[in-house]
Structure formats: C-alpha cells, structure tokens
Amino acid sequence: MDTSIPPLAALKQEGKMLIGGYKMIDRGFAIEVEEYEAGWSFLLQGDDADHFRSAWELAKEYGSSFGEFLKDHEYTTLFQ
C-alpha cells in the first residue's frame, strides 16, 4: 500500500485539494470532503455542491481557513 502523499500540483489536476486536516475532491457535479484523522466524510451533489463551492470561494477571499469555513456553515454536522 502506497502511503506517500502526492505533490500538490498532481492533486489539483485530479480535482483534489489537501486543506489543513481535510481532503476535498471536486468532481464537478459533486464535492466530497474527508476529515483525515477520523476518516469521516460527506458528499454534496448538484445545487448543494454549487452552493458549497461558491461559499468556499467567498470565505477564502475573507481569509477563512477551511476548518473554520466548515464549522461556520455547519458542514461539520454532515461528517459520518
């Protein structure tokens, strides 16, 4: 089993981002967010994914971390 972490550029090409303790995969039609340590994740599709994407872009402009963004918008309640 390969446990190495791929370079950030390779992850971005695949639509994946490592942000703090989280991994976000943007599939275009859906977004999956995984919390690394616990392995918990959630998946948003369609309009929910579009709203998440837009809200995260706005939060980044204001300097929010990804973890703060998830907590502020209550996305942490979706982790299972």
Biopython code that builds the backbone (N, CA, C, O; Angstrom):
import numpy as np
from Bio.PDB.StructureBuilder import StructureBuilder

atoms = [
    (1, "MET", "N", (0.842, -1.183, 0.000)),
    (1, "MET", "CA", (0.000, 0.000, 0.000)),
    (1, "MET", "C", (0.890, 1.251, 0.000)),
    (1, "MET", "O", (1.759, 1.400, 0.859)),
    (2, "ASP", "N", (0.673, 2.119, -0.939)),
    (2, "ASP", "CA", (1.462, 3.344, -1.065)),
    (2, "ASP", "C", (0.872, 4.409, -0.154)),
    (2, "ASP", "O", (-0.264, 4.839, -0.354)),
    (3, "THR", "N", (1.638, 4.838, 0.850)),
    (3, "THR", "CA", (1.154, 5.851, 1.795)),
    (3, "THR", "C", (1.771, 7.215, 1.542)),
    (3, "THR", "O", (1.571, 8.136, 2.334)),
    (4, "SER", "N", (2.513, 7.362, 0.459)),
    (4, "SER", "CA", (3.131, 8.648, 0.174)),
    (4, "SER", "C", (2.076, 9.663, -0.243)),
    (4, "SER", "O", (1.043, 9.306, -0.808)),
    (5, "ILE", "N", (2.348, 10.914, 0.038)),
    (5, "ILE", "CA", (1.430, 11.994, -0.321)),
    (5, "ILE", "C", (1.867, 12.551, -1.666)),
    (5, "ILE", "O", (3.004, 13.003, -1.804)),
    (6, "PRO", "N", (0.977, 12.527, -2.673)),
    (6, "PRO", "CA", (1.364, 13.057, -3.981)),
    (6, "PRO", "C", (1.586, 14.562, -3.933)),
    (6, "PRO", "O", (1.038, 15.240, -3.064)),
    (7, "PRO", "N", (2.386, 15.095, -4.860)),
    (7, "PRO", "CA", (2.615, 16.545, -4.899)),
    (7, "PRO", "C", (1.305, 17.304, -5.081)),
    (7, "PRO", "O", (0.371, 16.808, -5.711)),
    (8, "LEU", "N", (1.246, 18.510, -4.521)),
    (8, "LEU", "CA", (0.036, 19.329, -4.574)),
    (8, "LEU", "C", (-0.417, 19.574, -6.008)),
    (8, "LEU", "O", (-1.617, 19.556, -6.284)),
    (9, "ALA", "N", (0.511, 19.799, -6.918)),
    (9, "ALA", "CA", (0.149, 20.053, -8.316)),
    (9, "ALA", "C", (-0.603, 18.865, -8.901)),
    (9, "ALA", "O", (-1.566, 19.046, -9.646)),
    (10, "ALA", "N", (-0.173, 17.651, -8.570)),
    (10, "ALA", "CA", (-0.846, 16.451, -9.073)),
    (10, "ALA", "C", (-2.245, 16.341, -8.497)),
    (10, "ALA", "O", (-3.175, 15.951, -9.204)),
    (11, "LEU", "N", (-2.411, 16.679, -7.223)),
    (11, "LEU", "CA", (-3.734, 16.633, -6.610)),
    (11, "LEU", "C", (-4.674, 17.625, -7.253)),
    (11, "LEU", "O", (-5.834, 17.298, -7.506)),
    (12, "LYS", "N", (-4.196, 18.846, -7.529)),
    (12, "LYS", "CA", (-5.046, 19.865, -8.141)),
    (12, "LYS", "C", (-5.497, 19.438, -9.528)),
    (12, "LYS", "O", (-6.624, 19.741, -9.922)),
    (13, "GLN", "N", (-4.654, 18.744, -10.277)),
    (13, "GLN", "CA", (-5.032, 18.282, -11.608)),
    (13, "GLN", "C", (-6.152, 17.258, -11.525)),
    (13, "GLN", "O", (-6.971, 17.169, -12.440)),
    (14, "GLU", "N", (-6.205, 16.485, -10.450)),
    (14, "GLU", "CA", (-7.245, 15.483, -10.265)),
    (14, "GLU", "C", (-8.497, 16.063, -9.617)),
    (14, "GLU", "O", (-9.456, 15.328, -9.382)),
    (15, "GLY", "N", (-8.513, 17.363, -9.322)),
    (15, "GLY", "CA", (-9.658, 17.979, -8.662)),
    (15, "GLY", "C", (-9.637, 17.775, -7.161)),
    (15, "GLY", "O", (-10.658, 17.961, -6.499)),
    (16, "LYS", "N", (-8.481, 17.390, -6.605)),
    (16, "LYS", "CA", (-8.362, 17.152, -5.170)),
    (16, "LYS", "C", (-7.536, 18.259, -4.547)),
    (16, "LYS", "O", (-6.625, 18.800, -5.173)),
    (17, "MET", "N", (-7.865, 18.593, -3.297)),
    (17, "MET", "CA", (-7.076, 19.575, -2.556)),
    (17, "MET", "C", (-6.904, 19.076, -1.132)),
    (17, "MET", "O", (-7.858, 18.592, -0.522)),
    (18, "LEU", "N", (-5.702, 19.190, -0.604)),
    (18, "LEU", "CA", (-5.450, 18.919, 0.801)),
    (18, "LEU", "C", (-5.447, 20.258, 1.520)),
    (18, "LEU", "O", (-4.642, 21.136, 1.209)),
    (19, "ILE", "N", (-6.361, 20.414, 2.494)),
    (19, "ILE", "CA", (-6.523, 21.691, 3.171)),
    (19, "ILE", "C", (-6.559, 21.418, 4.677)),
    (19, "ILE", "O", (-7.541, 20.880, 5.190)),
    (20, "GLY", "N", (-5.493, 21.786, 5.378)),
    (20, "GLY", "CA", (-5.448, 21.518, 6.817)),
    (20, "GLY", "C", (-5.544, 20.022, 7.041)),
    (20, "GLY", "O", (-4.763, 19.263, 6.468)),
    (21, "GLY", "N", (-6.471, 19.590, 7.847)),
    (21, "GLY", "CA", (-6.683, 18.168, 8.122)),
    (21, "GLY", "C", (-7.764, 17.559, 7.254)),
    (21, "GLY", "O", (-8.338, 16.527, 7.601)),
    (22, "TYR", "N", (-8.046, 18.197, 6.119)),
    (22, "TYR", "CA", (-9.144, 17.764, 5.264)),
    (22, "TYR", "C", (-8.675, 17.514, 3.833)),
    (22, "TYR", "O", (-7.685, 18.088, 3.379)),
    (23, "LYS", "N", (-9.399, 16.652, 3.137)),
    (23, "LYS", "CA", (-9.188, 16.443, 1.710)),
    (23, "LYS", "C", (-10.510, 16.766, 1.021)),
    (23, "LYS", "O", (-11.561, 16.254, 1.407)),
    (24, "MET", "N", (-10.450, 17.616, 0.004)),
    (24, "MET", "CA", (-11.650, 17.962, -0.760)),
    (24, "MET", "C", (-11.452, 17.496, -2.193)),
    (24, "MET", "O", (-10.435, 17.789, -2.821)),
    (25, "ILE", "N", (-12.440, 16.764, -2.700)),
    (25, "ILE", "CA", (-12.410, 16.299, -4.075)),
    (25, "ILE", "C", (-13.594, 16.935, -4.804)),
    (25, "ILE", "O", (-14.751, 16.683, -4.467)),
    (26, "ASP", "N", (-13.291, 17.756, -5.800)),
    (26, "ASP", "CA", (-14.335, 18.416, -6.588)),
    (26, "ASP", "C", (-14.492, 17.644, -7.881)),
    (26, "ASP", "O", (-13.615, 17.680, -8.744)),
    (27, "ARG", "N", (-15.609, 16.944, -8.015)),
    (27, "ARG", "CA", (-15.874, 16.125, -9.198)),
    (27, "ARG", "C", (-16.701, 16.873, -10.246)),
    (27, "ARG", "O", (-17.139, 16.283, -11.234)),
    (28, "GLY", "N", (-16.911, 18.158, -10.030)),
    (28, "GLY", "CA", (-17.720, 18.947, -10.956)),
    (28, "GLY", "C", (-19.188, 18.892, -10.588)),
    (28, "GLY", "O", (-19.786, 19.922, -10.278)),
    (29, "PHE", "N", (-19.777, 17.711, -10.616)),
    (29, "PHE", "CA", (-21.187, 17.530, -10.268)),
    (29, "PHE", "C", (-21.371, 17.269, -8.774)),
    (29, "PHE", "O", (-22.489, 17.320, -8.261)),
    (30, "ALA", "N", (-20.256, 16.988, -8.073)),
    (30, "ALA", "CA", (-20.318, 16.680, -6.649)),
    (30, "ALA", "C", (-19.010, 17.093, -5.976)),
    (30, "ALA", "O", (-17.970, 17.213, -6.623)),
    (31, "ILE", "N", (-19.088, 17.308, -4.665)),
    (31, "ILE", "CA", (-17.915, 17.622, -3.853)),
    (31, "ILE", "C", (-17.903, 16.655, -2.674)),
    (31, "ILE", "O", (-18.904, 16.481, -1.979)),
    (32, "GLU", "N", (-16.747, 16.032, -2.468)),
    (32, "GLU", "CA", (-16.571, 15.142, -1.320)),
    (32, "GLU", "C", (-15.517, 15.746, -0.405)),
    (32, "GLU", "O", (-14.450, 16.155, -0.863)),
    (33, "VAL", "N", (-15.816, 15.800, 0.880)),
    (33, "VAL", "CA", (-14.884, 16.317, 1.874)),
    (33, "VAL", "C", (-14.619, 15.205, 2.880)),
    (33, "VAL", "O", (-15.552, 14.591, 3.398)),
    (34, "GLU", "N", (-13.339, 14.950, 3.154)),
    (34, "GLU", "CA", (-12.953, 13.922, 4.118)),
    (34, "GLU", "C", (-12.073, 14.537, 5.195)),
    (34, "GLU", "O", (-11.147, 15.292, 4.898)),
    (35, "GLU", "N", (-12.368, 14.209, 6.443)),
    (35, "GLU", "CA", (-11.541, 14.613, 7.570)),
    (35, "GLU", "C", (-10.513, 13.503, 7.753)),
    (35, "GLU", "O", (-10.866, 12.342, 7.960)),
    (36, "TYR", "N", (-9.215, 13.879, 7.672)),
    (36, "TYR", "CA", (-8.128, 12.903, 7.619)),
    (36, "TYR", "C", (-8.037, 11.976, 8.810)),
    (36, "TYR", "O", (-8.030, 10.757, 8.635)),
    (37, "GLU", "N", (-7.966, 12.517, 10.025)),
    (37, "GLU", "CA", (-7.676, 11.696, 11.194)),
    (37, "GLU", "C", (-8.774, 10.695, 11.498)),
    (37, "GLU", "O", (-8.486, 9.528, 11.763)),
    (38, "ALA", "N", (-10.027, 11.127, 11.465)),
    (38, "ALA", "CA", (-11.136, 10.232, 11.781)),
    (38, "ALA", "C", (-11.596, 9.442, 10.563)),
    (38, "ALA", "O", (-12.235, 8.399, 10.699)),
    (39, "GLY", "N", (-11.270, 9.940, 9.369)),
    (39, "GLY", "CA", (-11.719, 9.275, 8.157)),
    (39, "GLY", "C", (-13.180, 9.540, 7.831)),
    (39, "GLY", "O", (-13.748, 8.881, 6.961)),
    (40, "TRP", "N", (-13.793, 10.495, 8.518)),
    (40, "TRP", "CA", (-15.184, 10.842, 8.260)),
    (40, "TRP", "C", (-15.277, 11.639, 6.976)),
    (40, "TRP", "O", (-14.335, 12.341, 6.607)),
    (41, "SER", "N", (-16.415, 11.534, 6.290)),
    (41, "SER", "CA", (-16.569, 12.281, 5.046)),
    (41, "SER", "C", (-18.034, 12.602, 4.792)),
    (41, "SER", "O", (-18.932, 12.046, 5.425)),
    (42, "PHE", "N", (-18.249, 13.511, 3.851)),
    (42, "PHE", "CA", (-19.597, 13.778, 3.347)),
    (42, "PHE", "C", (-19.499, 14.105, 1.868)),
    (42, "PHE", "O", (-18.440, 14.481, 1.365)),
    (43, "LEU", "N", (-20.626, 13.953, 1.179)),
    (43, "LEU", "CA", (-20.706, 14.185, -0.262)),
    (43, "LEU", "C", (-21.888, 15.105, -0.531)),
    (43, "LEU", "O", (-22.994, 14.873, -0.042)),
    (44, "LEU", "N", (-21.643, 16.143, -1.307)),
    (44, "LEU", "CA", (-22.706, 17.059, -1.734)),
    (44, "LEU", "C", (-22.811, 16.994, -3.241)),
    (44, "LEU", "O", (-21.795, 16.947, -3.933)),
    (45, "GLN", "N", (-24.034, 16.991, -3.759)),
    (45, "GLN", "CA", (-24.251, 16.899, -5.202)),
    (45, "GLN", "C", (-25.127, 18.047, -5.683)),
    (45, "GLN", "O", (-25.829, 18.683, -4.898)),
    (46, "GLY", "N", (-25.073, 18.300, -6.984)),
    (46, "GLY", "CA", (-25.956, 19.262, -7.635)),
    (46, "GLY", "C", (-25.869, 20.666, -7.068)),
    (46, "GLY", "O", (-24.784, 21.228, -6.919)),
    (47, "ASP", "N", (-27.054, 21.233, -6.749)),
    (47, "ASP", "CA", (-27.122, 22.602, -6.230)),
    (47, "ASP", "C", (-26.377, 22.754, -4.910)),
    (47, "ASP", "O", (-25.783, 23.800, -4.648)),
    (48, "ASP", "N", (-26.407, 21.712, -4.075)),
    (48, "ASP", "CA", (-25.690, 21.770, -2.796)),
    (48, "ASP", "C", (-24.190, 21.905, -3.029)),
    (48, "ASP", "O", (-23.517, 22.661, -2.329)),
    (49, "ALA", "N", (-23.663, 21.172, -4.015)),
    (49, "ALA", "CA", (-22.229, 21.257, -4.347)),
    (49, "ALA", "C", (-21.901, 22.642, -4.896)),
    (49, "ALA", "O", (-20.868, 23.217, -4.555)),
    (50, "ASP", "N", (-22.773, 23.176, -5.741)),
    (50, "ASP", "CA", (-22.549, 24.518, -6.299)),
    (50, "ASP", "C", (-22.534, 25.577, -5.202)),
    (50, "ASP", "O", (-21.695, 26.478, -5.212)),
    (51, "HIS", "N", (-23.468, 25.465, -4.254)),
    (51, "HIS", "CA", (-23.533, 26.417, -3.141)),
    (51, "HIS", "C", (-22.272, 26.311, -2.277)),
    (51, "HIS", "O", (-21.703, 27.330, -1.887)),
    (52, "PHE", "N", (-21.835, 25.084, -1.979)),
    (52, "PHE", "CA", (-20.622, 24.865, -1.187)),
    (52, "PHE", "C", (-19.420, 25.501, -1.875)),
    (52, "PHE", "O", (-18.628, 26.203, -1.245)),
    (53, "ARG", "N", (-19.295, 25.248, -3.163)),
    (53, "ARG", "CA", (-18.167, 25.777, -3.957)),
    (53, "ARG", "C", (-18.142, 27.306, -3.907)),
    (53, "ARG", "O", (-17.090, 27.904, -3.680)),
    (54, "SER", "N", (-19.296, 27.935, -4.119)),
    (54, "SER", "CA", (-19.392, 29.403, -4.105)),
    (54, "SER", "C", (-19.095, 29.973, -2.724)),
    (54, "SER", "O", (-18.375, 30.963, -2.593)),
    (55, "ALA", "N", (-19.655, 29.340, -1.695)),
    (55, "ALA", "CA", (-19.444, 29.820, -0.328)),
    (55, "ALA", "C", (-17.981, 29.678, 0.082)),
    (55, "ALA", "O", (-17.454, 30.546, 0.778)),
    (56, "TRP", "N", (-17.308, 28.591, -0.338)),
    (56, "TRP", "CA", (-15.900, 28.392, -0.001)),
    (56, "TRP", "C", (-15.030, 29.421, -0.713)),
    (56, "TRP", "O", (-14.086, 29.942, -0.120)),
    (57, "GLU", "N", (-15.331, 29.722, -1.971)),
    (57, "GLU", "CA", (-14.563, 30.747, -2.694)),
    (57, "GLU", "C", (-14.674, 32.102, -1.992)),
    (57, "GLU", "O", (-13.681, 32.819, -1.871)),
    (58, "LEU", "N", (-15.862, 32.450, -1.535)),
    (58, "LEU", "CA", (-16.071, 33.713, -0.831)),
    (58, "LEU", "C", (-15.333, 33.708, 0.513)),
    (58, "LEU", "O", (-14.701, 34.699, 0.877)),
    (59, "ALA", "N", (-15.411, 32.604, 1.241)),
    (59, "ALA", "CA", (-14.737, 32.507, 2.541)),
    (59, "ALA", "C", (-13.222, 32.643, 2.386)),
    (59, "ALA", "O", (-12.566, 33.257, 3.227)),
    (60, "LYS", "N", (-12.662, 32.071, 1.311)),
    (60, "LYS", "CA", (-11.216, 32.197, 1.072)),
    (60, "LYS", "C", (-10.821, 33.650, 0.864)),
    (60, "LYS", "O", (-9.760, 34.078, 1.318)),
    (61, "GLU", "N", (-11.676, 34.417, 0.173)),
    (61, "GLU", "CA", (-11.389, 35.829, -0.060)),
    (61, "GLU", "C", (-11.301, 36.613, 1.250)),
    (61, "GLU", "O", (-10.572, 37.600, 1.342)),
    (62, "TYR", "N", (-12.050, 36.166, 2.262)),
    (62, "TYR", "CA", (-12.045, 36.838, 3.559)),
    (62, "TYR", "C", (-11.028, 36.231, 4.519)),
    (62, "TYR", "O", (-10.969, 36.621, 5.685)),
    (63, "GLY", "N", (-10.231, 35.285, 4.044)),
    (63, "GLY", "CA", (-9.155, 34.724, 4.850)),
    (63, "GLY", "C", (-9.545, 33.613, 5.799)),
    (63, "GLY", "O", (-8.777, 33.289, 6.705)),
    (64, "SER", "N", (-10.704, 33.024, 5.626)),
    (64, "SER", "CA", (-11.119, 31.915, 6.490)),
    (64, "SER", "C", (-10.341, 30.656, 6.149)),
    (64, "SER", "O", (-10.046, 30.388, 4.984)),
    (65, "SER", "N", (-10.013, 29.885, 7.186)),
    (65, "SER", "CA", (-9.409, 28.577, 6.939)),
    (65, "SER", "C", (-10.533, 27.610, 6.549)),
    (65, "SER", "O", (-11.710, 27.892, 6.774)),
    (66, "PHE", "N", (-10.159, 26.477, 5.965)),
    (66, "PHE", "CA", (-11.170, 25.508, 5.531)),
    (66, "PHE", "C", (-11.923, 24.944, 6.736)),
    (66, "PHE", "O", (-13.140, 24.767, 6.680)),
    (67, "GLY", "N", (-11.204, 24.663, 7.822)),
    (67, "GLY", "CA", (-11.853, 24.160, 9.037)),
    (67, "GLY", "C", (-12.852, 25.157, 9.608)),
    (67, "GLY", "O", (-13.949, 24.774, 10.013)),
    (68, "GLU", "N", (-12.477, 26.445, 9.643)),
    (68, "GLU", "CA", (-13.393, 27.490, 10.111)),
    (68, "GLU", "C", (-14.622, 27.568, 9.215)),
    (68, "GLU", "O", (-15.748, 27.690, 9.698)),
    (69, "PHE", "N", (-14.394, 27.496, 7.901)),
    (69, "PHE", "CA", (-15.493, 27.542, 6.946)),
    (69, "PHE", "C", (-16.482, 26.411, 7.209)),
    (69, "PHE", "O", (-17.693, 26.634, 7.240)),
    (70, "LEU", "N", (-15.965, 25.199, 7.398)),
    (70, "LEU", "CA", (-16.843, 24.047, 7.638)),
    (70, "LEU", "C", (-17.649, 24.234, 8.918)),
    (70, "LEU", "O", (-18.840, 23.922, 8.951)),
    (71, "LYS", "N", (-17.014, 24.740, 9.969)),
    (71, "LYS", "CA", (-17.711, 24.954, 11.243)),
    (71, "LYS", "C", (-18.716, 26.089, 11.140)),
    (71, "LYS", "O", (-19.852, 25.955, 11.596)),
    (72, "ASP", "N", (-18.307, 27.213, 10.540)),
    (72, "ASP", "CA", (-19.194, 28.375, 10.422)),
    (72, "ASP", "C", (-20.461, 28.066, 9.636)),
    (72, "ASP", "O", (-21.527, 28.604, 9.938)),
    (73, "HIS", "N", (-20.352, 27.204, 8.633)),
    (73, "HIS", "CA", (-21.505, 26.866, 7.795)),
    (73, "HIS", "C", (-22.160, 25.548, 8.203)),
    (73, "HIS", "O", (-23.015, 25.020, 7.492)),
    (74, "GLU", "N", (-21.745, 25.026, 9.361)),
    (74, "GLU", "CA", (-22.314, 23.806, 9.961)),
    (74, "GLU", "C", (-22.151, 22.572, 9.083)),
    (74, "GLU", "O", (-22.927, 21.624, 9.205)),
    (75, "TYR", "N", (-21.154, 22.567, 8.200)),
    (75, "TYR", "CA", (-20.896, 21.370, 7.399)),
    (75, "TYR", "C", (-20.302, 20.250, 8.237)),
    (75, "TYR", "O", (-20.383, 19.084, 7.850)),
    (76, "THR", "N", (-19.698, 20.585, 9.396)),
    (76, "THR", "CA", (-19.109, 19.554, 10.247)),
    (76, "THR", "C", (-20.179, 18.596, 10.775)),
    (76, "THR", "O", (-19.859, 17.477, 11.175)),
    (77, "THR", "N", (-21.431, 19.017, 10.782)),
    (77, "THR", "CA", (-22.514, 18.137, 11.236)),
    (77, "THR", "C", (-22.805, 17.031, 10.234)),
    (77, "THR", "O", (-23.510, 16.075, 10.557)),
    (78, "LEU", "N", (-22.266, 17.150, 9.011)),
    (78, "LEU", "CA", (-22.517, 16.141, 7.979)),
    (78, "LEU", "C", (-21.528, 14.979, 8.020)),
    (78, "LEU", "O", (-21.762, 13.951, 7.385)),
    (79, "PHE", "N", (-20.427, 15.127, 8.758)),
    (79, "PHE", "CA", (-19.424, 14.066, 8.790)),
    (79, "PHE", "C", (-19.998, 12.797, 9.403)),
    (79, "PHE", "O", (-20.629, 12.831, 10.460)),
    (80, "GLN", "N", (-19.768, 11.669, 8.717)),
    (80, "GLN", "CA", (-20.205, 10.353, 9.214)),
    (80, "GLN", "C", (-19.115, 9.353, 8.991)),
    (80, "GLN", "O", (-19.272, 8.182, 9.335)),
]
sb = StructureBuilder()
sb.init_structure("model")
sb.init_model(0)
sb.init_chain("A")
sb.init_seg("    ")
for serial, (resi, resn, name, xyz) in enumerate(atoms, 1):
    if name == "N":
        sb.init_residue(resn, " ", resi, " ")
    sb.init_atom(name, np.array(xyz, "f"), 0.0, 1.0, " ", f" {name:<3s}", serial, name[0])
structure = sb.get_structure()
